[in-house]
Amino acid sequence: MKFGQGFRVDVLEGARIAVFSLRANRMRTVLTTLGIGIGVATLLAIVGIIQGLNSSFEKQLATLGANTVFISKYPWMIKGNWWIYRNRKNFTLEQVAQVRAQADFITAISPAVMRTSDVAHGALQVSNVRINGVWGDYLAIGNYEVVSGRFLTRADEEVNRAVTVLGADVAATLFPSISPLGQSVRIDGRSFQVVGTLGRKGKVVAENMDLSVFMPFKTFNSSFGKGRPMQIAIAVADAGQMEKVEDQLVGIMRRVRSTPAGQTDDFSINRTDSLAATYEQLTGALYAVATGVGLITLLVGGIGIMNIMLVSVRERTREIGVRRALGARQRTIVLQFLMEASSVSAVGGLLGTVVGLGTAKIVSLVTPLAADVRPGTVVGGVAFAALVGLLFGIWPAARAAKLDPVEALRYE
């Protein structure tokens, strides 16, 4: 008999005997399957939630735009003493103008200041709204879409008009049944005419971007004072040149702010990709810890499989002796026990995958945590579980194959 044909016979016969053995010991099979299933469910529930968080964060950053840079006193992720950044000098409009004149890659630039306040219309009111003072170019920088009316114009800025553009949530709450265009809203007792509304943008890093209003930069300062720190928002032509963009901006900002040579920068260049890198570092540590917990659970399940298979080898010693005496090869015995171990583990992995990803999906529905169920994760869960069973079944299978046929036949 050729090797290929003999191997196929061994596999088919081993599978038949494995199924018979598993059916004959149902309780043992169920308990072993449960052990490996719990491990897979734990691991994949964690993986599903973390993958969902990563996907959600990527989508949120995409709304900021990959080709945007924000220069401010504070870095987005503060490390060290907060007072170092607090004591930096504020930016000025002259510095904004010099950056616009000297940088050769800018497609849009705007100063930006912000405060939170209540916005009201008649008896309706929205609390904790972000009030933004910007130039008209901020529409392209912030990646917003005007759905009705218009955005701010240079004329609004020059004549200091008391006009505003409403974010989607503000417009929907204050004007649920009428068009907000031409209506007035009150911000800190001051009246502003609505000239436009923006499309829905969602949340970015837990910040609701639709709970915002925009007004001319000069109007903001004249209405609420000039003491607030300004940031410089910039859109560039090519997102793939961000490293060069940052290098040029650092040089320009050091010149316009007269930063002495050898002194550290008194400003921060904030980019969305750097925020993503920081997020990946934070979630990477969480992912490693969570994965470690899941793998330990799987290890316990694998040890359970090994223990059960060793018991099975002892119980079936006489059967193994009979098969060896009738001409069964060692590889046939090895395949039989490996198929038993991997079958139990694969079934447990399948059930654990369903439970784990189902748990992750339920968590995403009842909590703010997101979950992402990917086909590759399902296949990987079952395959990994089968691999665990295969690895932990090697020793029992080898032990069974190496039994002396004569001694095995004498075993009681």
PyMOL commands that set and color helices and strands:
alter all, ss='L'
color gray80, all
select helices_A, chain A and resi 3-24+26-64+82-86+93-102+138-141+154-158+168-174+217-224+239-256+272-315+317-325+330-366+375-392+394-401+405-410
alter helices_A, ss='H'
color red, helices_A
select strands_A, chain A and resi 68-72+106-121+124-134+146-149+163-166+184-187+190-198+203-204+207-208+212-216+231-236+268-271
alter strands_A, ss='S'
color yellow, strands_A
deselect
rebuild
show_as cartoon
